[in-house]
């Protein structure tokens, strides 16, 4: 594909690219690559000026650049075609879609699938080998259910949603349109609800619902539990990584990102556009405000204000955490100083 075709298909104007001054600089692009791994025929991107050194070494024939005239001039001197944009990484992600689309099988229902007669299946749905669909299930149009998926009774799945192999959708789950659930994930499993008694733990049945709004994507081997009453809800366009635990009754807003090995206890309330970094944990009933960021491995035991960044365990505001970390590095020195003072006092 010619570079000029890529620019056109991305909906960008040639005035923001080298095509304006060098219309003949229009290489054939056959692949994409990271800027430090790019070879002849590839297109890559540079996110900002701090990565300018990569431009000197790259062998890419085309680059997606930020609004930086020095980078653009450097690319032109090296004979590299370029296009400039406010968000190079985003435009590169859109470029990938021009070259690669995930495998999506043609609509069919495999003969080994077991589907209850009461289930309602939409148009142009793919149902793979050994899928089990129980009574009262509703599946929307153009959905894709890969091999070995098990869908329990009273589940509703929206249009164009993809369930990858070996995931499980348990009873009382509601999954919206354009969702993606990756392999090994369980949606709507029983929440961890037990009441202590003199005789041991009394199991509290989990009769609530699990709701995934439109556009939610969940990675492999994660779990979103249903509550005893009410609902566990994941807001639209939220993305959840592999190996994440969402406890029963948790409410997650829209546009959130939850990284791998993170976990929330029951009843947590997470606002909109919140980020939980890897291996972070949120304690029972905690509230996290809109736009907050929880750093990697942080343990959140109390409420977090909107747009606050917290780190550490227990989590504290990021600026205080940095100061505390600097002091911790000096603790051996401080300890020796205190020992010397104690000797003098004696």
SEVEXBA-940267 format. One record per residue: x, y, z of N, C-alpha, C, O in turn. Coordinates in steps of 0.1 Angstrom, whole numbers, plus 5000, padded with zeros to 4 digits. Each point is the difference from the previous one (the first is absolute). Layout:
REM SEVEXBA-940267
  n_x  n_y  n_z ca_x ca_y ca_z  c_x  c_y  c_z  o_x  o_y  o_z
    X    Y    Z    X    Y    Z    X    Y    Z    X    Y    Z
...
***
This chain:
REM SEVEXBA-940267
  n_x  n_y  n_z ca_x ca_y ca_z  c_x  c_y  c_z  o_x  o_y  o_z
 5008 4988 5000 4992 5012 5000 5009 5012 5000 5009 5002 5008
 4988 5008 4983 5008 5012 4999 4998 5008 5013 4989 5000 5006
 5021 5008 4998 4998 5009 5011 4989 5009 4999 4993 5003 5009
 5005 5003 4978 4989 5009 4998 4987 4994 5002 4990 5007 5004
 5009 4980 4993 4987 4993 5002 4997 4999 5015 4989 5001 5004
 5021 4996 5004 4999 4999 5014 4995 5013 5006 4991 5001 5008
 5015 5010 4987 4996 5014 5005 4985 5002 4997 4993 5005 5008
 5003 4992 4979 4986 5002 4996 4991 4991 5009 4989 5005 5004
 5014 4983 4997 4991 4991 5008 4999 5003 5015 4990 4998 5006
 5020 5009 4999 5000 5004 5014 4991 5013 5001 4998 5004 5011
 4999 5002 4978 4992 5012 5000 5008 5012 5004 4994 5010 5003
 5019 4989 4995 5009 5011 5003 5002 5008 4987 4999 4995 4989
 5005 5018 5012 5002 5008 4989 5015 5000 4996 5008 4999 5009
 4995 5002 4978 5014 4999 4996 5008 5013 5004 5012 4999 5000
 4981 5011 5004 5007 5013 5005 5007 4997 5013 5008 5008 5004
 4988 4981 5003 5007 4997 5012 5011 4989 4998 5004 4994 5010
 5000 5004 4978 5010 4990 4997 5010 5005 4990 4999 5011 4995
 5011 4980 5003 5011 5004 4991 4995 5000 4986 5008 5004 4991
 4980 4990 5006 4995 5000 4986 4998 5014 4994 5000 5001 4988
 4999 5009 5021 4998 5013 4995 5012 5005 4992 4999 5005 4989
 5013 4994 5017 5012 5005 4994 5007 4989 4992 5008 5004 4991
 4989 4984 5012 5007 4989 4993 4990 4989 4995 5000 4989 5005
 4992 5015 4985 4990 4990 4996 5005 4987 4994 4993 4990 4999
 5020 5011 4997 5006 4988 4994 5006 4991 5011 5003 4988 4998
 4997 5017 5014 5005 4992 5012 4987 4992 5005 4994 5004 5010
 5003 4985 4983 4988 4993 5003 5003 4985 5000 4996 4993 4991
 5011 5002 5019 5005 4986 5000 4989 4990 5001 4988 5003 5004
 5014 4985 4992 4991 4989 5002 5002 4994 5014 5011 4997 5004
 4978 5003 5003 5000 4995 5014 4994 4986 5001 4988 4998 4996
 5019 4993 5009 4995 4986 5000 4998 4995 5015 4994 4989 5002
 5011 5018 5008 4999 4995 5013 5002 5012 5010 5003 5011 4996
 4994 4985 5017 5002 5010 5011 5011 4995 5010 5002 4988 5000
 5004 5021 5007 5010 4995 5009 5003 5011 5011 4997 5012 4997
 5009 4984 5014 5005 5009 5010 5011 5008 4993 5008 4994 4992
 4994 5018 5012 5010 5009 4993 5014 4995 5001 5007 5002 4990
 4997 4991 5020 5013 4995 5001 5002 4986 4994 5011 4995 4999
 4978 4999 4996 5000 4988 4993 4996 5001 4985 5000 4990 4993
 4997 5022 5003 4995 5002 4987 5010 4997 4989 5012 5002 5002
 4983 4992 4987 5009 4997 4988 4994 5006 4988 4989 5007 5001
 5017 4991 4988 4995 5005 4987 4986 4996 4997 4997 4988 5002
 4994 5021 4995 4986 4997 4997 4991 5001 5011 4988 4997 4999
 5017 5008 5013 4991 5000 5012 4997 5015 5003 5007 5009 4997
 4982 4992 5011 4996 5013 5005 5000 4999 5016 4996 4990 5005
 5009 5020 5002 5000 5000 5014 4996 5014 5005 4995 5008 4993
 5007 4995 5020 4996 5012 5006 5010 5005 5011 5007 4991 5006
 4994 5022 4996 5008 5005 5011 4990 5009 5008 4994 5009 4994
 5005 4988 5019 4990 5006 5008 5003 5015 5004 4991 5008 5002
 5022 4995 4999 5003 5013 5005 5015 5003 4998 5007 4991 4997
 4997 5022 5006 5014 5004 4998 5010 4991 5008 5011 4999 4996
 4985 4996 5016 5009 4992 5008 5005 4987 4993 5009 4994 5004
 4983 5002 4985 5004 4989 4993 5007 5003 4986 5001 4992 4991
 5003 5021 5008 5006 5005 4988 5013 4991 4996 5002 4999 4988
 5005 4996 5022 5012 4992 4996 4997 4988 4992 5008 4995 4992
 4979 5000 5009 4996 4988 4993 5000 5003 4985 5002 4991 4992
 4995 5022 5005 4998 5003 4985 5014 4999 4993 5000 4997 4989
 5011 5006 5019 5013 4999 4994 5004 4986 4995 5008 4998 4991
 4986 4992 5016 5004 4986 4998 4990 4992 4992 5004 4989 4995
 4984 5016 5004 4990 4991 4994 5002 4998 4985 5005 5009 4993
 4990 4980 5003 5000 4996 4985 4986 5001 4994 4998 4995 4989
 4993 5010 5019 4986 5001 4995 4999 5009 4987 5008 5010 4999
 4983 4987 4992 4998 5008 4988 4990 5012 5003 4999 5009 4992
 4993 4989 5019 4990 5010 5003 4998 5001 5015 5002 4990 5007
 4995 5022 4998 4998 5002 5014 4988 5008 5003 4996 5009 4992
 4998 4988 5019 4989 5009 5005 5007 5008 5011 5005 4995 5010
 4994 5018 4989 5008 5009 5009 4990 5010 5007 4989 5002 4996
 5016 5003 5015 4993 5011 5007 5001 5013 4993 5007 5001 4990
 4986 5009 5016 5002 5014 4994 5013 5005 5005 5001 5008 5010
 5010 4989 4983 5013 5004 5004 5008 5002 4987 5004 4990 4993
 4998 5023 5003 5007 5003 4987 5014 4994 4999 5004 4996 4989
 5003 5004 5022 5014 4994 5000 5000 4986 4996 5008 4995 4993
 4982 4997 5013 4999 4986 4996 4996 4998 4986 5005 4992 4993
 4986 5016 5002 4995 4999 4986 5012 5003 4991 5002 4994 4990
 5006 5017 5013 5011 5003 4991 5011 4990 5000 5005 4996 4990
 4997 4998 5022 5010 4989 5001 4995 4988 4991 5009 4993 4994
 4978 5004 5007 4995 4989 4992 5002 5002 4985 5004 4992 4992
 4993 5021 5004 5001 5003 4986 5015 4999 4995 5002 4995 4989
 5007 5009 5019 5014 4999 4996 5005 4986 4999 5008 4997 4992
 4985 4994 5015 5004 4986 4999 4992 4993 4989 5002 4988 4997
 4989 5019 4996 4992 4994 4990 4989 4992 5005 4996 4990 4993
 4999 5013 5019 4989 4992 5006 4987 5007 4998 4999 5012 5004
 4991 4982 4990 4987 5006 4999 4994 5001 5014 5002 4992 5008
 4990 5019 4994 4994 5002 5014 4986 5006 4999 4997 5007 4990
 4996 4991 5021 4987 5007 5002 5000 5004 5014 5004 4993 5009
 4992 5020 4994 5000 5005 5013 4986 5000 5006 4990 5003 4993
 5009 4995 5020 4987 5000 5007 5002 5003 5015 5011 4999 5005
 4978 5005 5001 5000 5003 5014 5003 4988 5009 5007 5001 5010
 4988 4987 4985 5001 4988 5008 5006 4989 4991 4993 4992 4995
 5020 5007 5004 5007 4990 4991 4996 4986 5003 4998 4992 4991
 5002 5005 5022 4997 4986 5004 4986 4996 4996 4998 4989 4995
 4992 5020 5006 4987 4997 4996 4999 4998 4985 4993 4991 4996
 5013 5017 4997 5000 4999 4985 5007 4987 4996 4996 4994 4990
 5014 5002 5017 5007 4987 4997 4991 4989 5003 4999 4990 4992
 4993 5011 5019 4990 4989 5002 4990 4999 4989 4996 4989 4997
 5000 5022 4998 4990 5000 4989 5007 4995 4987 4993 4993 4992
 5020 5009 5007 5007 4995 4988 5000 4984 5001 4999 4994 4989
 5003 5001 5023 5001 4985 5001 4987 4994 4994 5001 4989 4994
 4988 5018 5009 4987 4994 4995 5000 4999 4984 4992 4992 4995
 5016 5016 4999 5000 5000 4985 5007 4987 4995 4998 4996 4989
 5011 4999 5020 5008 4988 4996 4996 4987 5007 5003 4989 4995
 4990 5012 5016 4996 4988 5007 4987 5001 5006 4996 5010 5006
 4996 4979 4993 4987 4999 5006 5000 4986 5007 5004 4990 4994
 4991 5010 5019 4999 4987 5007 4992 4990 4992 4990 5004 4993
 5013 4983 5008 4993 4990 4993 4985 5000 5006 4998 4999 5012
 4993 5001 4978 4986 4999 5004 4993 4990 4991 4999 5003 4988
 4997 4986 5017 4995 4989 4991 4987 5004 4994 4992 5008 5005
 5005 4986 4984 4987 5002 4993 4988 4995 5009 5002 4990 5007
 4987 5016 4992 4988 4995 5008 4997 4985 4997 4999 4996 4989
 5000 4997 5022 4995 4986 5000 4998 4995 5014 5005 5006 5009
 4988 4983 4992 4998 4994 5013 5006 4986 4999 4995 4992 4992
 5016 5005 5015 5006 4987 4999 4991 4989 5005 4993 5002 5009
 5008 4987 4984 4991 4989 5003 5002 4994 5014 4991 4993 5005
 5021 5009 5001 5002 4995 5014 4995 5009 5011 5001 4997 5011
 4995 5015 4985 4995 5010 5010 4987 4995 5006 4991 4994 4993
 5007 5008 5020 4988 4996 5007 4992 5012 5004 5004 5008 5008
 4985 4994 4986 4992 5013 5001 4986 4996 5005 4993 4993 4993
 5003 5013 5018 4986 4997 5005 4990 5006 4991 5002 5010 4994
 4987 4983 5004 4990 5004 4991 4994 5013 5003 4994 5007 4991
 5006 4998 5021 4995 5013 5004 5009 5012 4997 4996 5011 5001
 5017 4986 4996 5009 5010 4997 4997 5008 4988 4995 4994 4990
 5007 5019 5010 4998 5008 4988 5013 5005 4994 5008 5007 5007
 4994 4989 4981 5013 5003 4993 4997 5010 4989 4991 4998 4991
 5017 5013 5009 4998 5010 4989 5005 4996 4987 5003 4989 4997
 4997 5021 4994 5004 4997 4986 5016 5000 4999 5007 5008 5007
 4998 4984 4983 5014 5000 4997 5009 4998 5012 5010 5007 5002
 4986 4983 5006 5008 4997 5012 5009 4988 4997 4996 4991 4994
 5016 5009 5012 5009 4989 4999 5000 4993 5014 5002 5007 5010
 4995 4980 4990 5001 4992 5013 5009 4988 4997 4996 4992 4991
 5015 5008 5016 5010 4990 4997 4998 4986 5006 4990 4998 5006
 5020 4993 4992 4999 4987 5005 4998 4999 5015 5007 5007 5008
 4984 4984 4997 4999 4996 5014 4995 5012 5008 5002 5000 5013
 4992 5010 4981 4994 5011 5008 4987 4995 5007 4993 4992 4994
 5005 5012 5018 4988 4996 5007 4992 5013 5004 5005 5009 5006
 4983 4992 4989 4991 5011 5002 4987 4995 5007 4993 4992 4995
 5005 5013 5018 4989 4995 5008 4987 5007 4997 5000 5009 4991
 4990 4988 5017 4986 5005 4997 4999 5015 5003 5007 5006 5008
 4985 5001 4984 4997 5014 5002 5011 5009 4996 4999 5012 5002
 5011 4983 4991 5011 5009 4996 4996 5008 4987 4993 4995 4992
 5012 5017 5007 4997 5009 4988 5013 5005 4995 5008 5006 5008
 4995 4991 4979 5012 5005 4994 4997 5009 4988 4992 4996 4992
 5015 5015 5008 4997 5010 4989 5005 4997 4987 5007 4990 4998
 4991 5018 4992 5005 4999 4987 5015 5001 4999 5006 5007 5007
 4999 4985 4983 5015 5001 4997 5009 4996 5012 5012 5004 5000
 4983 4990 5010 5008 4996 5011 5009 4988 4996 4997 4993 4990
 5014 5005 5017 5009 4990 4997 5004 4992 5013 5005 5006 5009
 4991 4981 4991 5002 4992 5012 5009 4989 4997 4997 4991 4993
 5015 5010 5011 5011 4990 4997 4998 4987 5007 4992 4999 5009
 5017 4992 4988 4999 4986 5005 5000 4999 5015 5007 5008 5007
 4985 4983 4998 5000 4996 5014 4995 5011 5010 5001 4999 5012
 4993 5011 4983 4993 5010 5008 4988 4994 5007 4992 4993 4993
 5006 5010 5019 4987 4995 5007 4993 5012 5005 5005 5009 5007
 4982 4992 4989 4991 5011 5004 4989 4995 5008 4992 4992 4995
 5007 5012 5017 4990 4995 5010 4986 5006 4997 4999 5009 4991
 4991 4986 5016 4986 5006 4997 4999 5014 5003 5007 5006 5008
 4983 5001 4986 4996 5014 5002 5012 5009 4998 5002 5009 5008
 5005 4989 4981 5010 5009 4996 4996 5008 4987 4994 4994 4991
 5010 5018 5008 4997 5008 4988 5013 5006 4995 5008 5006 5008
 4995 4992 4979 5012 5005 4994 4997 5008 4988 4991 4996 4992
 5015 5016 5007 4996 5010 4990 5007 4997 4986 5008 4991 4998
 4988 5017 4993 5005 4999 4986 5015 5002 4999 5006 5008 5007
 5000 4984 4984 5014 5000 4996 5010 4997 5012 5012 5002 4999
 4983 4993 5012 5008 4997 5011 5008 4987 4997 4994 4991 4993
 5018 5008 5011 5009 4988 4997 5003 4994 5014 5005 5006 5009
 4993 4981 4991 5004 4992 5012 5010 4990 4995 4997 4991 4992
 5015 5010 5013 5011 4991 4995 5000 4987 5007 4992 4998 5010
 5015 4992 4985 4999 4986 5004 5002 4999 5015 5008 5006 5007
 4984 4985 4999 5001 4995 5014 4996 5011 5010 5004 4998 5012
 4990 5013 4984 4995 5009 5011 4986 4995 5004 4993 4992 4993
 5003 5012 5019 4987 4996 5006 4992 5012 5004 5005 5009 5006
 4982 4991 4989 4991 5010 5004 4989 4994 5009 4992 4993 4995
 5009 5010 5018 4990 4994 5009 4987 5007 5001 4998 5011 4994
 4993 4983 5013 4986 5005 5000 4999 5014 5004 5008 5006 5008
 4981 5001 4988 4997 5014 5003 5010 5010 4995 5002 5010 5007
 5005 4987 4982 5009 5009 4995 4994 5007 4988 4992 4995 4992
 5012 5018 5007 4995 5009 4989 5012 5006 4993 5007 5008 5006
 4996 4988 4982 5011 5005 4993 4995 5008 4988 4992 4996 4992
 5013 5017 5007 4996 5009 4990 5005 4997 4986 5006 4989 4997
 4992 5021 4994 5005 4998 4986 5015 5004 4999 5005 5007 5008
 5002 4986 4982 5014 5003 4997 5009 4998 5012 5010 5006 5001
 4987 4984 5007 5009 4996 5011 5009 4989 4995 4997 4993 4991
 5014 5006 5016 5010 4989 4997 5004 4993 5013 5005 5007 5009
 4993 4980 4992 5003 4993 5012 5010 4989 4996 4997 4991 4992
 5015 5010 5013 5011 4991 4996 5000 4987 5007 4993 4998 5010
 5015 4992 4985 5000 4987 5005 5002 4998 5015 5009 5007 5006
 4984 4984 5000 5002 4997 5014 4993 5009 5010 5000 4997 5012
 4994 5014 4983 4994 5009 5009 4986 4995 5004 4993 4994 4992
 5003 5009 5020 4987 4996 5005 4992 5013 5004 5004 5008 5008
 4984 4994 4986 4992 5011 5003 4988 4995 5008 4993 4991 4995
 5004 5015 5016 4988 4997 5008 5002 4988 5009 4990 4994 5004
 5022 5002 5000 5001 4989 5010 4996 5005 5013 4999 5013 5003
 4998 4978 5006 4996 5004 5014 5010 5009 5007 5012 4996 5000
 4983 5014 5006 5009 5009 5008 5004 4993 5013 4994 4990 5003
 5016 5015 5003 5006 4993 5012 4992 5005 5012 5004 5009 5008
 4984 4985 4994 4991 5004 5010 4997 4989 5011 4993 4991 4997
 5013 5011 5015 4998 4990 5010 4999 5008 5014 5006 5010 5002
 4984 4985 5006 4998 5006 5013 5005 4992 5011 4997 4988 5001
 5012 5017 5008 5005 4992 5011 4990 4996 5010 4992 5009 5004
 5008 4979 5000 4991 4995 5011 5008 4991 5010 5012 4998 4997
 4982 4998 5014 5007 4992 5009 5003 4986 4994 5010 4994 5004
 4983 5002 4986 5002 4987 4994 5009 5001 4988 5004 4990 4994
 5000 5022 5002 5008 5002 4988 4995 5010 4991 4992 5009 5004
 5011 4991 4983 4996 5010 4991 4986 4996 4993 4999 4989 4995
 4992 5020 5006 4987 4998 4994 5000 5007 4986 5002 5012 4999
 4995 4980 4991 5001 5005 4986 4988 5009 4997 4988 4996 5002
 5015 5017 4994 4990 5009 4995 4998 4998 4985 5010 5003 4993
 4979 4993 5003 4998 4998 4985 5001 5013 4993 4995 5010 5005
 5010 4989 4983 5003 5012 4992 4989 5001 4989 5002 4994 4989
 4988 5013 5014 4988 5000 4991 5000 5012 4991 4990 5002 4993
 5020 5007 5007 5000 5012 4993 5004 4998 4985 5000 4989 4995
 5003 5022 4998 5003 5000 4986 5014 5006 4998 5005 5008 5007
 5001 4987 4982 5012 5006 4995 4998 5007 4986 4994 4994 4991
 5009 5019 5008 4997 5007 4988 5013 5006 4994 5008 5007 5007
 4994 4990 4981 5011 5006 4992 4993 5009 4990 4993 4996 4991
 5010 5017 5009 4994 5009 4991 5007 4999 4986 5010 4993 4999
 4986 5014 4991 5005 4999 4987 5015 5003 4999 5005 5009 5007
 5002 4984 4985 5014 5003 4997 5010 4996 5011 5011 5005 4999
 4985 4987 5010 5009 4995 5010 5009 4989 4995 4995 4991 4993
 5018 5010 5010 5009 4989 4996 5007 4995 5012 5005 5007 5008
 4995 4979 4994 5006 4994 5011 5010 4989 4996 4997 4992 4991
 5015 5009 5014 5011 4991 4996 4998 4985 5005 4989 4997 5005
 5022 4995 4994 4999 4986 5003 5000 4998 5015 5007 5007 5008
 4986 4982 4996 5001 4995 5014 4997 5011 5011 5006 5000 5010
 4984 5008 4987 4995 5010 5009 4986 4995 5006 4994 4991 4994
 5002 5016 5016 4987 4996 5006 4992 5013 5004 5006 5008 5007
 4981 4992 4989 4991 5011 5005 4989 4993 5007 4992 4993 4994
 5007 5009 5019 4991 4992 5008 4986 5007 5002 4999 5012 4999
 4991 4979 5002 4986 5006 5003 4998 5001 5015 5006 4992 5007
 4986 5017 4997 4998 5003 5014 4988 4992 5006 4993 4993 4993
 5006 5008 5020 4988 4993 5007 4987 5007 4995 4991 4993 4997
 5009 5020 5003 4988 5007 4995 5006 5012 4991 5011 5004 5001
 4980 5002 4991 5004 5011 4992 5008 4996 4988 4997 4989 4994
 5014 5018 5003 5007 4997 4988 5015 5004 5001 5004 5010 5007
 5004 4983 4986 5014 5004 4997 5000 5006 4986 4994 4994 4991
 5011 5018 5008 4999 5007 4987 5014 5005 4995 5007 5006 5008
 4996 4991 4979 5011 5006 4994 4996 5010 4989 4992 4996 4991
 5012 5016 5010 4995 5011 4991 5005 4998 4986 5010 4993 4998
 4984 5014 4993 5003 4999 4986 5014 5004 4997 5006 5009 5006
 5000 4984 4984 5014 5003 4995 5010 4998 5011 5011 5006 4998
 4987 4987 5012 5010 4997 5010 5008 4988 4995 4994 4991 4994
 5019 5009 5008 5009 4989 4996 5006 4994 5012 5005 5007 5009
 4995 4980 4992 5005 4993 5011 5010 4989 4995 4998 4993 4991
 5014 5007 5015 5011 4992 4996 4998 4985 5004 4990 4996 5006
 5020 4996 4992 5001 4986 5005 5001 4999 5015 5005 5009 5006
 4990 4980 4999 5002 4997 5014 4995 5011 5010 5007 5004 5010
 4981 5001 4987 4994 5011 5009 4988 4994 5007 4992 4992 4994
 5006 5012 5019 4989 4996 5008 4991 5012 5003 5005 5009 5006
 4983 4990 4989 4990 5011 5004 4990 4994 5009 4992 4991 4997
 5008 5013 5016 4992 4995 5010 4985 5003 4999 4996 5009 4993
 4996 4983 5014 4986 5001 4999 4995 5014 5004 5004 5005 5010
 4987 5000 4982 4994 5013 5003 5008 5012 4997 4996 5011 5003
 5015 4987 4990 5009 5011 4996 4993 5008 4989 4994 4994 4991
 5008 5019 5009 4994 5008 4990 5012 5008 4993 5007 5007 5007
 4995 4990 4980 5011 5007 4993 4994 5009 4989 4991 4996 4993
 5014 5016 5007 4995 5010 4990 5004 4998 4986 5006 4989 4997
 4992 5020 4994 5003 4999 4986 5015 5004 4998 5006 5008 5007
 5000 4986 4983 5013 5004 4995 5011 4997 5010 5011 5006 4999
 4988 4984 5010 5010 4997 5009 5010 4990 4994 4997 4993 4990
 5015 5006 5016 5010 4990 4996 5005 4993 5012 5005 5007 5010
 4994 4980 4991 5004 4992 5012 5011 4990 4995 4996 4991 4992
 5016 5011 5012 5011 4992 4996 5001 4986 5007 4993 4998 5010
 5016 4994 4985 5001 4986 5004 5003 4998 5015 5007 5008 5006
 4987 4982 4999 5001 4996 5014 4995 5010 5010 5003 4999 5012
 4989 5010 4984 4993 5009 5009 4987 4993 5005 4996 4990 4995
 5000 5015 5017 4988 4994 5006 4992 5010 5008 5006 5010 5006
 4981 4989 4993 4991 5008 5009 4993 4990 5009 4995 4990 4996
 5003 5015 5017 4991 4992 5009 4986 5004 4997 4997 5007 4990
 4994 4988 5018 4985 5002 4998 4996 5014 5002 5006 5007 5009
 4984 4998 4984 4994 5012 5002 5008 5013 4997 4997 5011 5004
 5014 4987 4988 5008 5011 4996 4993 5009 4990 4993 4995 4991
 5009 5018 5010 4994 5009 4990 5011 5008 4993 5007 5008 5006
 4995 4990 4981 5010 5006 4992 4994 5009 4990 4991 4997 4993
 5014 5016 5007 4994 5010 4991 5004 4998 4986 5004 4989 4996
 4994 5022 4996 5003 4999 4985 5015 5003 4998 5006 5008 5007
 4999 4985 4982 5013 5003 4995 5011 4998 5012 5010 5007 5000
 4988 4983 5008 5009 4997 5010 5010 4990 4995 4997 4991 4992
 5016 5009 5013 5010 4991 4996 5005 4992 5012 5004 5007 5010
 4995 4980 4990 5006 4992 5011 5011 4992 4993 4999 4992 4992
 5014 5012 5012 5012 4994 4994 5001 4986 5006 4993 4995 5009
 5017 4998 4985 5002 4985 5003 5002 4997 5015 5007 5007 5007
 4987 4982 4997 5001 4995 5013 4995 5009 5011 5003 4999 5012
 4989 5011 4984 4994 5009 5011 4988 4992 5006 4994 4992 4994
 5002 5012 5018 4989 4994 5007 4992 5011 5007 5005 5010 5005
 4981 4988 4994 4991 5010 5006 4992 4992 5011 4993 4990 4997
 5007 5016 5015 4993 4993 5011 4985 5002 4999 4994 5008 4992
 4999 4984 5016 4985 5000 5001 4994 5014 5001 5004 5007 5009
 4986 4996 4983 4991 5012 5001 5008 5013 4997 4994 5011 5002
 5018 4988 4994 5008 5013 4997 4994 5007 4987 4995 4993 4991
 5005 5020 5009 4996 5008 4989 5012 5007 4993 5008 5006 5007
 4993 4993 4980 5011 5006 4993 4993 5010 4990 4992 4996 4992
 5012 5017 5009 4994 5010 4992 5004 5000 4985 5010 4994 4996
 4983 5014 4996 5002 5001 4986 5015 5004 4997 5005 5009 5007
 5001 4985 4983 5013 5004 4996 5011 4997 5009 5012 5004 4997
 4986 4988 5014 5011 4997 5009 5009 4989 4994 4996 4993 4991
 5016 5007 5014 5010 4989 4995 5005 4993 5013 5005 5007 5009
 4994 4980 4990 5006 4992 5011 5013 4993 4994 4999 4993 4991
 5012 5011 5015 5013 4995 4995 5002 4985 5002 4992 4993 5007
 5017 5001 4986 5003 4986 5001 5003 4995 5014 5007 5007 5007
 4987 4982 4997 5002 4994 5013 4994 5008 5011 5003 4997 5012
 4990 5014 4986 4994 5008 5011 4989 4992 5006 4992 4993 4994
 5006 5009 5019 4989 4994 5008 4991 5011 5005 5004 5008 5008
 4984 4993 4986 4991 5011 5003 4991 4996 5011 4991 4991 4998
 5010 5015 5014 4992 4996 5012 4990 5011 5003 4991 4998 5009
 5010 5014 4985 4990 5011 5003 4997 5007 4987 5007 4998 4990
 4983 5010 5010 4995 5007 4988 5011 5008 4994 5008 5006 5006
 4991 4995 4980 5009 5008 4992 4992 5011 4993 4990 4997 4994
 5015 5015 5008 4993 5012 4994 5002 5000 4984 5009 4994 4995
 4981 5012 4998 5001 5001 4986 5014 5006 4996 5005 5009 5006
 5001 4985 4983 5012 5004 4994 5012 4999 5009 5011 5004 4996
 4988 4990 5015 5011 4997 5009 5009 4989 4995 4994 4990 4994
 5019 5010 5008 5009 4989 4997 5005 4995 5013 5005 5007 5008
 4993 4980 4994 5005 4994 5013 5010 4988 4997 4999 4994 4990
 5010 5005 5020 5010 4989 4999 5002 4994 5014 4997 5006 5010
 5009 4982 4990 5005 4994 5012 4989 4992 5007 4988 4999 4995
 5015 4994 5016 4991 4992 5007 5002 5002 5015 5010 4996 5006
 4981 5011 5001 4987 5005 4995 5003 5012 4990 5009 5007 5002
 4982 4994 4989 5002 5011 4989 4998 5014 5006 4992 5002 5008
 5018 5006 4988 5000 5014 5004 5002 5009 4988 5004 4995 4990
 4993 5018 5010 5002 5008 4989 5014 4999 4994 5010 4999 5008
 4991 5001 4979 5013 4997 4993 5011 5009 5004 5012 4995 5002
 4986 5018 5000 5011 5009 5004 5005 4997 5014 5012 5001 5002
 4979 4995 5007 5005 4996 5013 5007 4987 4999 5010 4998 5007
 4986 4993 4985 5006 4987 4998 5015 5002 4995 5009 4994 5005
 4993 5015 4986 5013 5003 4995 5009 5005 5011 5012 4996 5001
 4983 5013 5007 5008 5006 5011 5003 4989 5010 5011 4999 5005
 4979 4992 4998 5002 4989 5010 5011 4991 4994 5008 4995 5008
 4991 5002 4979 5010 4991 4994 5014 5005 5001 5010 4993 5003
 4991 5020 4996 5014 5006 5001 5005 4999 5014 5012 4998 5002
 4979 5004 5008 5004 4999 5014 5004 4985 5003 5010 4998 5007
 4982 4993 4988 5003 4985 5003 5014 4997 4995 5007 4992 5007
 4998 5013 4982 5013 4997 4995 5011 5006 5010 5011 4995 5000
 4985 5015 5008 5010 5005 5010 4999 4994 5014 5007 5004 5009
 4983 4986 4992 4998 4995 5014 5013 4994 5006 5002 5002 5012
 5006 4990 4981 5012 4995 5006 5009 5011 5006 5005 4999 5011
 4996 5012 4981 5008 5012 5005 4994 5006 5012 5007 5004 5010
 4979 4998 4989 4993 5006 5012 5001 4991 5012 5002 5005 5011
 4998 4982 4987 5001 4991 5011 5013 5001 5007 5001 5000 5013
 5010 5000 4979 5013 5002 5006 5002 5013 5008 5006 5000 5010
 4988 5010 4984 5000 5013 5007 4993 5000 5014 5005 5005 5009
 4984 4988 4991 4992 4999 5013 5008 4991 5010 5000 5004 5012
 5007 4986 4983 5008 4992 5009 5011 5008 5006 5003 4999 5012
 5003 5010 4980 5011 5008 5005 4995 5010 5011 5006 5002 5010
 4982 5003 4987 4994 5009 5010 4997 4993 5013 5002 5005 5011
 4993 4982 4988 4997 4993 5012 5012 4997 5008 5000 5001 5013
 5012 4996 4981 5012 4998 5007 5005 5012 5007 5004 5000 5012
 4994 5012 4981 5004 5012 5007 4992 5003 5012 5005 5005 5010
 4982 4993 4989 4991 5002 5011 5003 4991 5012 4998 5005 5011
 5006 4983 4986 5003 4991 5011 5013 5004 5007 5005 4994 5009
***
